[in-house]
């Protein structure tokens, strides 16, 4: 039987750019139109009173408008006791 190798589930490579797009990220990077992003997420969140934590997948389109791609009301990786 041939020897096998395993790779860690989490990579430990550090980078200052996103791997697919090459866009920079870090403490000095600003999110465009962040106030609009907050409004897009918080306005409907007040209607979701029974959901303690909601995950919002957002995207900035080519016209620089924030779009809600998906709402994840369950199945978070954050667990509360």
C-alpha positions as CSV (number, residue, x, y, z in Angstrom):
1,X,0.0,0.0,0.0
2,X,1.4,3.4,-0.9
3,X,2.1,6.0,1.7
4,X,-0.4,8.8,2.0
5,X,-0.1,12.4,3.0
6,X,-2.6,14.7,4.6
7,X,-2.9,18.5,4.3
8,X,-4.3,20.7,7.0
9,X,-7.9,21.7,6.7
10,X,-7.0,25.4,7.3
11,X,-4.2,27.0,5.4
12,X,-1.8,29.1,7.3
13,X,-0.8,31.3,4.4
14,X,-0.9,35.0,5.1
15,X,-1.7,37.4,2.4
16,X,-2.8,41.1,2.0
17,X,-4.8,40.4,-1.1
18,X,-7.8,38.2,-1.9
19,X,-6.7,35.1,-3.8
20,X,-9.2,35.3,-6.7
21,X,-9.6,39.0,-7.4
22,X,-6.3,40.3,-6.1
23,X,-8.1,43.1,-4.2
24,X,-6.3,44.3,-1.2
25,X,-7.6,43.9,2.4
26,X,-6.3,44.9,5.7
27,X,-6.8,47.6,8.4
28,X,-6.1,50.5,6.0
29,X,-8.7,49.3,3.3
30,X,-12.0,51.2,3.3
31,X,-15.3,49.6,2.3
32,X,-17.0,51.8,-0.3
33,X,-20.3,53.4,0.7
34,X,-20.3,51.6,4.1
35,X,-23.2,53.7,5.4
36,X,-25.4,52.4,2.6
37,X,-24.3,48.8,3.4
38,X,-25.3,49.3,7.0
39,X,-28.7,50.7,6.0
40,X,-29.3,47.8,3.6
41,X,-28.6,45.3,6.4
42,X,-30.2,47.0,9.4
43,X,-33.5,48.3,7.9
44,X,-34.9,44.8,7.2
45,X,-33.2,43.3,10.3
46,X,-35.7,45.2,12.5
47,X,-38.4,43.0,10.9
48,X,-36.6,39.8,11.9
49,X,-37.2,40.0,15.6
50,X,-36.9,36.3,16.3
51,X,-33.5,35.9,14.7
52,X,-30.6,36.6,17.1
53,X,-27.9,36.7,14.5
54,X,-28.4,37.0,10.7
55,X,-25.7,36.5,8.1
56,X,-26.0,38.9,5.2
57,X,-24.1,38.1,1.9
58,X,-23.7,41.5,0.2
59,X,-22.1,42.6,-3.0
60,X,-21.1,45.9,-4.5
61,X,-22.2,46.0,-8.1
62,X,-20.5,47.8,-11.1
63,X,-22.6,50.9,-10.5
64,X,-21.5,51.0,-6.8
65,X,-24.8,49.9,-5.4
66,X,-24.9,47.4,-2.6
67,X,-27.0,44.3,-3.3
68,X,-28.2,41.7,-0.9
69,X,-27.3,38.3,-2.3
70,X,-28.5,36.2,0.5
71,X,-29.8,36.2,4.1
72,X,-28.7,33.3,6.3
73,X,-31.0,33.2,9.3
74,X,-29.8,29.8,10.5
75,X,-26.8,27.6,10.2
76,X,-24.1,30.0,11.4
77,X,-20.7,28.9,12.5
78,X,-21.3,31.1,15.6
79,X,-23.1,29.1,18.3
80,X,-24.6,30.5,21.5
81,X,-25.2,28.5,24.6
